[in-house]
Amino acid sequence: MPIGSHMKDELGDYRIAAVSTLTADVPAAFPGGPAHKAGTPLFQSSLVQNESDELISFILPSSTAMALNTSLKSAMRANEQRSKIEYRNVITPDGNGLAVTNESNGVLFDYFEECMISVTFAFQALELFCNHSISRHMKEGMEIKRKKGRLFMSPSELERQLSTEEKLALVLPKVLSKSTPKGKQPWEQYKKLKTARDSTIHMKYTDQQVLSHDTLYFQFLNSPDVTIYPTAAINMLRWFTSENVPRWLEKLAFENGI
């Protein structure tokens, strides 16, 4: 969704979890306490206690926004590293080819690392969004089909036991009153993200054999733009938030031209 001028606000960092403004003046709650004028920002905040028993208050960030922002930053760093990789012509058993120069090994490995970070956090953004949506908006559970038949699960059981794919395809459409994204374009992008994420988290020895189209390094070396991974997450989030796009999602997408 295009971002409008309303995003140039005075409400602080765009990763803030929840922000609103007072609609009327609020007097001090106790003598000497603060009073607030209409229009004053309101934030969701929390308290923690440090090792010195001091209470520290802070505005809560959106964990989904932070994961997505981390993914985008790593994707951009990966693109930058990729442009620095140098190759030399070689002859292989299968014909002419290219080899990364020894001088570029460090840059290549940095590129792989940033790719791994990007896909991991892009997928985590979707996991977090699913779990938060179920926790916040689902009052009752639902039946889920299993090998032994249909099983009723409570919201907390859905969070713990279902895969992210099941949550996106089955649970969130019910929770957020949306059609399933399965079979649509965002789903195809999501599947590519999931493949890269699964290969990163559950890397097998075969993933280091780059001749196969299914291996992790092959995917990374053939990704002209690593931002395809956070973009896949953004497009899936848009599917479910099209009528009420979070402030942080608008900002992230706009600033990165997505």
C-alpha positions as CSV (number, residue, x, y, z in Angstrom):
1,M,0.0,0.0,0.0
2,P,1.4,3.4,-0.9
3,I,2.4,5.4,2.1
4,G,0.9,8.9,2.5
5,S,2.1,12.1,4.1
6,H,0.4,11.0,7.3
7,M,3.4,8.7,8.0
8,K,5.5,11.8,8.6
9,D,4.3,11.9,12.1
10,E,5.6,12.8,15.6
11,L,4.8,9.4,17.0
12,G,8.4,8.2,17.2
13,D,10.1,5.1,15.9
14,Y,8.0,3.2,13.4
15,R,8.8,-0.1,15.1
16,I,6.7,0.8,18.2
17,A,4.2,-1.9,18.8
18,A,1.1,0.3,19.5
19,V,0.7,4.0,19.4
20,S,-2.3,6.3,19.5
21,T,-3.1,9.8,20.7
22,L,-5.4,11.3,23.4
23,T,-8.7,12.6,22.1
24,A,-9.2,14.9,25.2
25,D,-7.1,16.6,27.9
26,V,-6.2,14.3,30.8
27,P,-5.6,16.0,34.2
28,A,-2.9,14.8,36.6
29,A,-3.9,11.6,38.4
30,F,-2.2,12.7,41.7
31,P,-0.7,16.0,43.1
32,G,2.4,16.8,41.2
33,G,1.8,14.2,38.6
34,P,1.8,14.8,34.9
35,A,-1.1,16.2,33.0
36,H,-1.6,15.5,29.3
37,K,-3.1,17.5,26.4
38,A,-5.3,16.2,23.7
39,G,-3.1,14.9,20.8
40,T,-0.4,13.6,23.2
41,P,0.9,10.2,21.9
42,L,0.0,7.1,23.9
43,F,2.3,4.1,23.8
44,Q,2.2,0.5,25.1
45,S,5.0,0.2,27.6
46,S,6.5,-2.3,30.0
47,L,8.7,-2.5,33.1
48,V,11.7,-4.6,33.8
49,Q,13.9,-4.8,36.9
50,N,17.7,-4.7,36.5
51,E,20.3,-6.4,38.7
52,S,20.4,-3.3,41.0
53,D,16.6,-3.7,41.6
54,E,15.9,-0.5,39.6
55,L,12.7,-0.4,37.6
56,I,13.3,0.5,33.9
57,S,10.3,1.4,31.8
58,F,10.4,1.3,28.0
59,I,8.0,1.5,25.0
60,L,7.3,-1.9,23.6
61,P,8.5,-2.6,20.1
62,S,6.7,-4.8,17.6
63,S,8.8,-8.0,17.5
64,T,7.4,-8.6,14.0
65,A,8.6,-5.2,12.8
66,M,12.1,-5.8,14.3
67,A,12.4,-9.2,12.7
68,L,11.4,-7.8,9.3
69,N,13.7,-4.8,9.6
70,T,16.6,-7.1,10.5
71,S,15.8,-9.2,7.4
72,L,15.7,-6.2,5.2
73,K,19.0,-4.8,6.5
74,S,20.8,-8.1,6.0
75,A,19.3,-8.4,2.5
76,M,20.7,-5.0,1.6
77,R,24.1,-5.8,3.1
78,A,24.1,-9.1,1.1
79,N,23.4,-7.3,-2.1
80,E,26.3,-5.0,-1.4
81,Q,28.6,-7.9,-0.7
82,R,27.5,-9.8,-3.8
83,S,28.6,-6.9,-6.0
84,K,32.1,-7.2,-4.6
85,I,32.6,-10.9,-5.4
86,E,35.2,-11.4,-8.1
87,Y,35.4,-14.4,-10.4
88,R,38.0,-15.9,-12.7
89,N,37.5,-18.2,-15.8
90,V,38.2,-21.8,-15.2
91,I,37.7,-25.1,-17.0
92,T,35.6,-27.7,-15.1
93,P,34.9,-31.4,-15.9
94,D,31.6,-30.2,-17.3
95,G,33.0,-27.4,-19.4
96,N,33.9,-23.7,-19.1
97,G,32.9,-22.0,-15.9
98,L,33.7,-19.4,-13.2
99,A,35.4,-19.7,-9.9
100,V,35.4,-17.2,-7.0
101,T,38.8,-15.8,-6.5
102,N,40.7,-16.6,-3.3
103,E,40.8,-12.9,-2.6
104,S,36.9,-12.9,-2.6
105,N,36.4,-15.8,-0.3
106,G,35.8,-13.5,2.7
107,V,33.3,-11.4,0.8
108,L,31.5,-14.6,-0.5
109,F,31.2,-16.0,3.1
110,D,29.9,-12.6,4.3
111,Y,27.3,-12.7,1.6
112,F,26.2,-16.2,2.6
113,E,26.0,-15.1,6.2
114,E,23.8,-12.1,5.4
115,C,21.6,-14.2,3.3
116,M,21.1,-16.7,6.1
117,I,20.2,-13.9,8.5
118,S,17.8,-12.4,6.0
119,V,15.8,-15.6,5.3
120,T,15.7,-16.6,9.0
121,F,14.3,-13.3,10.2
122,A,11.9,-12.9,7.3
123,F,10.4,-16.2,8.2
124,Q,10.5,-15.3,11.9
125,A,8.5,-12.2,11.1
126,L,5.7,-14.4,9.7
127,E,5.9,-16.8,12.7
128,L,5.6,-13.9,15.1
129,F,2.7,-12.3,13.2
130,C,0.8,-15.6,13.2
131,N,1.3,-16.2,16.9
132,H,0.4,-12.7,17.9
133,S,-2.7,-12.7,15.7
134,I,-3.9,-16.0,17.2
135,S,-3.2,-14.8,20.8
136,R,-4.8,-11.4,20.4
137,H,-7.8,-12.1,18.2
138,M,-8.8,-15.8,18.7
139,K,-11.2,-16.4,21.6
140,E,-12.1,-20.0,20.8
141,G,-10.1,-22.7,19.1
142,M,-10.9,-24.6,15.9
143,E,-10.8,-28.1,14.5
144,I,-7.6,-29.2,12.6
145,K,-7.4,-32.2,10.4
146,R,-4.8,-34.8,11.5
147,K,-4.0,-38.3,10.4
148,K,-6.1,-39.8,13.1
149,G,-9.1,-37.5,12.4
150,R,-10.2,-34.0,13.3
151,L,-8.8,-32.6,16.5
152,F,-10.1,-29.5,18.3
153,M,-7.3,-27.2,19.5
154,S,-7.4,-24.2,21.8
155,P,-5.7,-21.0,20.6
156,S,-2.6,-21.8,22.7
157,E,-2.4,-25.3,21.3
158,L,-2.7,-23.8,17.8
159,E,0.2,-21.5,18.5
160,R,2.4,-24.3,19.9
161,Q,1.5,-27.3,17.7
162,L,0.8,-26.0,14.2
163,S,3.4,-25.2,11.6
164,T,3.7,-21.6,10.3
165,E,2.3,-22.9,7.0
166,E,-0.8,-24.3,8.6
167,K,-1.3,-21.1,10.5
168,L,-1.1,-19.0,7.3
169,A,-3.2,-21.3,5.2
170,L,-5.9,-22.3,7.8
171,V,-5.9,-20.4,11.0
172,L,-5.2,-16.8,10.1
173,P,-7.9,-16.7,7.4
174,K,-10.4,-17.7,10.1
175,V,-9.0,-15.4,12.8
176,L,-8.7,-12.3,10.5
177,S,-11.7,-13.0,8.3
178,K,-9.5,-13.2,5.1
179,S,-9.4,-15.7,2.3
180,T,-6.6,-18.2,2.3
181,P,-3.4,-17.0,0.5
182,K,-2.7,-20.6,-0.5
183,G,-2.4,-20.9,-4.2
184,K,-2.1,-17.2,-4.7
185,Q,1.1,-15.2,-5.6
186,P,2.1,-14.4,-2.1
187,W,2.0,-18.1,-1.3
188,E,4.4,-18.9,-4.1
189,Q,6.8,-16.3,-2.8
190,Y,6.4,-17.6,0.7
191,K,7.2,-21.2,-0.4
192,K,10.6,-20.0,-1.8
193,L,11.3,-18.2,1.5
194,K,10.4,-21.3,3.5
195,T,12.6,-23.5,1.3
196,A,15.6,-21.2,1.9
197,R,14.8,-20.8,5.6
198,D,14.4,-24.6,6.2
199,S,17.7,-25.2,4.4
200,T,19.4,-22.5,6.6
201,I,18.0,-23.8,9.9
202,H,18.2,-27.5,9.1
203,M,21.3,-27.4,6.8
204,K,22.4,-30.8,5.6
205,Y,25.7,-31.9,4.1
206,T,24.0,-32.0,0.7
207,D,23.3,-28.3,1.0
208,Q,27.0,-27.7,0.5
209,Q,26.9,-29.5,-2.9
210,V,26.0,-26.4,-5.1
211,L,25.4,-28.3,-8.3
212,S,21.8,-29.1,-7.3
213,H,19.1,-26.6,-7.8
214,D,17.7,-27.5,-4.4
215,T,20.7,-26.7,-2.3
216,L,21.1,-23.6,-0.2
217,Y,24.2,-22.1,-1.7
218,F,22.8,-22.6,-5.2
219,Q,19.7,-20.6,-4.2
220,F,21.8,-17.8,-2.7
221,L,24.2,-17.6,-5.7
222,N,21.2,-17.4,-8.1
223,S,19.3,-14.7,-6.2
224,P,19.9,-11.5,-8.1
225,D,18.3,-9.6,-5.2
226,V,18.2,-10.9,-1.7
227,T,15.4,-8.6,-0.8
228,I,13.1,-11.2,-2.4
229,Y,13.0,-12.9,1.0
230,P,11.8,-10.0,3.2
231,T,9.6,-8.9,0.3
232,A,7.9,-12.4,0.4
233,A,7.2,-11.8,4.1
234,I,5.9,-8.3,3.4
235,N,3.5,-9.4,0.7
236,M,2.1,-12.2,3.0
237,L,1.6,-9.6,5.8
238,R,-0.2,-7.3,3.3
239,W,-2.6,-10.2,2.4
240,F,-3.8,-10.3,6.0
241,T,-3.6,-6.5,6.8
242,S,-4.9,-5.0,3.6
243,E,-7.8,-3.2,5.4
244,N,-5.7,-2.1,8.4
245,V,-2.1,-1.9,7.5
246,P,0.2,-1.5,10.6
247,R,2.1,1.7,10.7
248,W,5.5,-0.1,10.9
249,L,4.6,-2.2,7.8
250,E,3.7,0.9,5.7
251,K,6.9,2.6,6.8
252,L,9.2,-0.4,6.1
253,A,7.6,-1.1,2.7
254,F,7.7,2.5,1.6
255,E,11.3,3.2,2.7
256,N,12.5,0.1,0.8
257,G,10.4,0.6,-2.3
258,I,8.4,-2.6,-1.8
